[in-house]
Amino acid sequence: MKILLISNMYPSKDYPFYGIFVKNFENQLIAEGFEFEKAVIKGRGRTKLEKLKKYFQFFADVFKALREDKYDLIYVHYAEHSLIPLTLFGHLIKKPLIINAHGDDISYPSFISSFVKSTIKKCDLIVVPSNYFKEIVGQNYNHNNVFVSPSGGIDTNLFKPIVVERSKLFTIGFVSRIDEGKGWDILLDAVYLLKQKNLNFKVLLVGSGDQKDAMLKKIDELELSSIVEYVGAKPHDELPHCFNQMDIFTFPTIRKAESLGLVGLEAMACGVPVVGSNIGGLPSYISDGVNGKLFEAGNSEELVKCIEFFMTMDKDEFAKYKLQALETAKRYDSKVVASELAEKLKELSKGNKEEKITCVE
């Protein structure tokens, strides 16, 4: 079975992590026996002119692929910019159309989302990362064929408990882009409040981003340098070593469009309970009082209570949380996720072929 993959984000040599989820999705389905034809934008455009040229080529590639019709399914990643050419050339769509939404692309209204809305409503299947976004799709598009597939899942062969050298102090972890809305400032406020209680602990921060300097400045202003260790960004294959140094992982995002948060599941796969904001897709896998704790997004005082909950817990009870975190992560194994999505796509393609045979008869 061949899929026409359409996406305005795809890795390139210069930008190997740009749209990496799309590449991972492709590799997972290749392992399930699928073949691919692609119409994608590889890498970022450095200037407005370069971006414009990339989009013109993207539109031409989509038009050519649709006209040639050498595939069984059309699979589109990101329900905004990637859908513009399909909306313009909708008359050429002859095979089932699947749209994979990721969060922001269906959460916030924009001119582009209004322009492509008719295409979203007419598609055969919408794939979303969590039940939270399934509800949003139902509300915004009144679509009755929505499939939850958690963003490619996690590699449990990579993310797993391992023996590492770690601090004797209770370690609070954070792995994220250091950008607006990711909650690094909420965490630092909570750490400051914890420090006032004379508790013994340390914080491990991993990541980088546009607000890195602002974060470092706040660490200094709150006089947290002695308990906060910032190690910068780490390659994906080094993250298990970081997670295994943590006692708990904090996910203090305030983004309503937080689609799922695979980083939280990667932490769980390493046996680390997660303290996360009660927002977006996080409650779909963080079970309060079972494998972690949920707190009101943006509320640093509630975050403090959740952290203290684990800091004062006895070893046997803490071990139960770690075990439940591991059990949760198993359900999101990338091979399981890919297999379930592959079956759904085969079912859709088979249904389309049977419908055509019925029409001919």
C-alpha positions in Angstrom: 0.0 0.0 0.0 1.4 3.4 -1.0 0.8 6.6 0.9 1.1 10.1 -0.5 2.7 12.0 2.4 2.1 15.8 2.4 3.7 18.0 5.0 5.0 21.6 5.2 7.6 20.4 7.7 10.2 17.6 7.1 13.8 17.2 8.2 16.7 18.2 5.9 20.5 17.9 6.1 20.7 21.4 7.6 17.7 21.0 9.9 17.7 17.3 10.9 15.1 17.8 13.7 12.7 20.0 11.8 9.4 18.1 11.5 11.2 15.0 12.9 7.9 13.5 14.0 6.8 13.3 10.3 10.0 11.4 9.4 9.5 9.1 12.4 5.9 8.5 11.4 7.1 7.5 7.9 9.8 5.1 9.2 7.3 3.5 11.6 4.8 2.8 8.8 7.5 1.6 6.4 8.3 -1.0 9.1 4.6 -2.0 8.9 4.9 -2.6 5.1 3.7 0.8 3.7 5.4 2.6 0.8 5.6 6.4 0.5 5.5 9.1 -2.2 6.3 12.5 -0.7 5.3 16.1 -1.4 7.0 17.9 1.5 9.0 21.0 2.5 12.4 20.0 3.7 14.0 22.2 6.3 13.3 25.9 7.2 13.5 28.8 4.8 16.1 31.3 6.0 14.5 34.3 4.5 11.0 35.3 3.4 11.9 34.8 -0.2 13.4 31.4 0.4 10.2 30.4 2.3 8.1 31.6 -0.6 10.1 29.6 -3.1 9.8 26.5 -0.9 6.0 26.9 -0.8 5.7 27.4 -4.5 7.6 24.2 -5.1 5.5 22.5 -2.4 2.3 23.5 -4.2 3.7 22.2 -7.5 4.8 18.9 -6.0 1.3 18.4 -4.4 -0.4 19.2 -7.7 1.8 16.8 -9.7 1.3 14.0 -7.2 -2.5 14.4 -7.1 -2.7 14.5 -10.9 -0.6 11.4 -11.3 -2.7 9.5 -8.7 -0.1 6.8 -7.9 -1.0 6.0 -4.3 -3.8 4.5 -2.2 -4.1 7.1 0.6 -3.3 10.7 1.1 -1.9 11.5 4.6 -1.4 15.1 5.6 0.5 16.3 8.6 -0.5 19.6 10.2 -4.0 20.9 9.5 -3.2 24.4 8.3 -0.4 25.3 5.9 -0.1 21.7 4.6 -3.8 21.8 3.5 -3.6 24.9 1.4 -2.7 23.1 -1.9 -5.2 20.4 -1.2 -7.9 23.0 -0.7 -6.9 24.7 -4.0 -6.6 21.4 -5.9 -9.5 19.6 -4.1 -11.0 18.4 -7.4 -8.0 16.2 -8.0 -8.4 14.3 -4.7 -9.5 10.8 -5.7 -8.3 8.7 -2.7 -9.1 8.7 1.0 -7.7 11.8 2.7 -6.3 11.5 6.3 -5.3 14.7 8.2 -3.0 14.4 11.2 -3.6 17.4 13.5 -0.9 18.3 16.1 -2.4 20.9 18.4 -2.0 24.5 17.5 -3.2 23.8 14.0 -6.8 23.1 15.3 -6.8 25.0 18.5 -6.6 28.6 17.5 -8.7 30.3 14.7 -6.7 32.0 11.9 -7.2 33.0 8.3 -5.6 29.8 7.1 -7.6 27.6 9.4 -10.8 29.2 8.0 -9.6 28.8 4.4 -8.9 25.0 4.8 -11.9 24.2 7.1 -14.0 22.9 4.3 -11.2 20.4 3.4 -11.0 19.2 7.0 -14.7 18.7 7.2 -14.6 16.6 4.0 -11.6 14.4 4.9 -12.1 10.7 5.5 -10.3 10.6 8.8 -8.7 13.0 11.3 -5.9 11.7 13.4 -5.3 13.5 16.8 -2.7 12.9 19.6 -5.1 12.7 22.5 -8.8 12.5 23.6 -8.6 16.1 24.5 -8.1 17.0 20.8 -10.7 14.5 19.7 -13.2 16.7 21.7 -11.9 19.9 20.0 -12.2 18.4 16.6 -15.8 17.3 17.4 -16.6 20.8 18.6 -14.9 22.8 15.8 -15.5 20.5 12.8 -18.4 18.2 13.7 -16.4 15.4 12.3 -17.5 11.8 13.2 -14.4 9.9 12.1 -11.6 10.8 14.5 -8.8 8.4 15.5 -6.5 9.0 18.5 -2.9 8.1 17.8 -0.4 9.5 20.4 2.2 11.3 18.2 4.2 8.3 17.2 4.5 6.9 20.7 7.9 6.4 22.5 10.8 4.1 21.9 10.8 2.0 25.1 14.0 0.3 23.9 15.7 3.6 24.4 13.7 5.1 27.2 13.9 2.7 30.1 15.3 2.5 33.7 19.1 2.3 33.6 21.7 2.6 36.3 23.3 6.0 36.4 25.4 8.0 38.8 22.9 10.3 40.6 22.7 12.8 43.4 21.7 11.6 46.9 19.4 14.6 47.0 15.8 14.4 45.9 16.0 15.5 42.2 13.2 17.5 40.4 13.6 17.3 36.7 12.5 19.4 33.7 13.1 18.7 30.0 11.7 21.1 27.5 12.3 23.9 25.0 12.9 27.0 27.0 10.2 29.0 25.3 7.1 31.0 26.2 4.3 28.9 27.7 6.5 25.9 28.6 6.3 26.7 32.3 10.0 27.0 33.2 9.2 30.2 35.1 6.3 28.5 37.0 8.8 25.8 38.1 11.4 28.3 39.2 8.8 30.1 41.3 7.9 26.8 42.9 11.5 26.0 43.6 12.0 29.3 45.3 9.0 28.6 47.6 10.4 25.1 48.4 13.8 26.6 49.2 12.2 28.8 51.8 11.1 25.7 53.6 14.7 24.5 54.1 14.1 21.3 52.2 17.0 19.4 50.8 16.7 18.9 47.0 18.2 19.8 43.6 16.7 20.6 40.2 18.0 19.3 36.9 17.0 21.5 33.9 17.5 20.2 30.3 16.8 22.1 27.1 17.3 25.4 25.3 15.3 28.0 23.5 14.4 31.6 22.9 14.0 32.3 26.6 17.1 30.6 27.9 18.8 33.9 28.9 15.6 35.0 30.7 15.5 31.7 32.6 19.2 32.0 33.6 18.6 35.6 34.8 15.6 34.4 36.9 17.7 31.7 38.5 20.3 34.3 39.6 17.6 36.8 40.8 15.9 34.1 42.9 19.4 32.9 44.2 18.7 29.4 43.1 22.1 28.7 41.4 23.2 26.4 44.3 20.3 24.0 43.8 19.5 24.3 40.1 21.8 22.5 37.6 21.2 23.6 34.0 22.9 21.3 31.4 21.5 22.9 28.2 20.0 20.9 25.3 20.8 17.2 25.0 20.6 14.9 22.0 17.5 12.7 22.1 19.5 9.5 22.7 21.1 11.1 25.8 17.8 12.0 27.5 17.3 8.6 29.2 20.5 9.3 31.2 18.9 12.6 32.3 15.6 11.1 33.2 17.2 8.4 35.2 18.8 11.0 37.4 15.4 12.4 38.4 13.0 11.4 41.2 10.1 13.2 39.6 9.6 14.9 36.3 7.8 18.3 36.2 5.7 19.3 33.2 4.4 22.8 34.1 3.2 23.9 30.7 0.5 26.6 30.4 -0.2 25.9 26.7 -3.8 24.9 26.1 -2.6 23.4 22.8 -0.2 21.0 24.5 -1.2 18.1 22.3 0.2 15.2 24.4 3.7 15.8 25.7 5.7 12.8 24.7 8.5 14.0 27.0 6.3 13.1 30.0 5.8 9.6 28.7 9.5 9.3 28.0 10.1 10.1 31.7 7.5 7.5 32.7 9.2 4.9 30.5 12.3 5.5 32.7 10.2 4.9 35.8 9.8 8.6 36.8 6.4 9.8 38.1 5.2 13.0 36.4 3.8 16.2 38.0 2.0 18.0 35.2 -0.4 20.8 34.5 -4.0 19.8 34.3 -4.2 21.1 30.7 -4.2 19.9 27.1 -3.4 16.2 26.5 -1.5 15.7 29.8 -4.5 14.3 31.8 -4.9 11.6 29.1 -1.9 9.7 30.6 -1.2 11.4 34.0 -3.5 9.7 36.5 -3.5 11.8 39.6 -2.6 9.7 42.6 -1.6 6.7 40.5 1.4 7.5 38.2 1.9 11.2 39.1 0.1 14.4 40.1 -1.9 17.1 38.3 -2.0 20.7 39.3 -3.7 23.8 38.1 -1.8 25.3 35.1 0.2 28.3 36.1 -0.2 27.8 39.9 3.2 27.5 41.4 1.8 27.0 44.9 -0.1 23.9 43.8 3.0 22.7 42.1 4.9 23.0 45.4 2.3 20.9 47.1 2.6 18.2 44.5 6.4 18.1 44.7 6.2 18.0 48.5 3.8 15.1 48.2 6.5 13.0 46.6 9.4 14.4 48.7 7.7 13.2 51.9 6.5 9.8 50.6 7.8 6.6 52.0 9.9 4.3 49.7 7.3 1.6 49.3 4.5 4.0 48.2 7.0 5.8 45.9 7.9 2.5 44.3 4.2 1.9 43.4 4.1 5.3 41.5 7.3 4.4 39.6 5.8 1.0 38.7 2.5 2.6 37.5 4.5 5.1 35.4 6.3 2.2 33.7 3.0 0.4 33.0 1.5 3.6 31.5 4.5 4.1 29.2 4.1 0.5 27.8 0.8 1.4 26.3 2.5 4.2 24.3 5.3 2.1 22.8 6.0 3.3 19.3 5.6 -0.2 17.8 2.2 -0.6 19.4 1.1 2.9 18.2 2.4 2.3 14.7 0.6 -1.1 14.5 -2.7 0.4 15.6 -2.5 3.3 13.1 -1.5 0.9 10.3 -4.5 -1.2 10.9 -6.8 1.9 10.8 -5.3 3.0 7.5 -5.6 -0.5 6.0 -9.2 -0.6 7.1 -9.9 2.8 5.5 -8.3 1.8 2.2 -10.1 -1.5 2.2 -13.4 0.2 2.8 -12.7 2.6 -0.1 -12.0 -0.2 -2.5 -15.1 -2.2 -1.5 -17.2 1.0 -2.0 -15.8 1.4 -5.5 -16.6 -2.2 -6.4 -20.1 -1.8 -5.1 -20.6 1.4 -7.1 -19.4 -0.4 -10.3 -21.7 -3.3 -9.7 
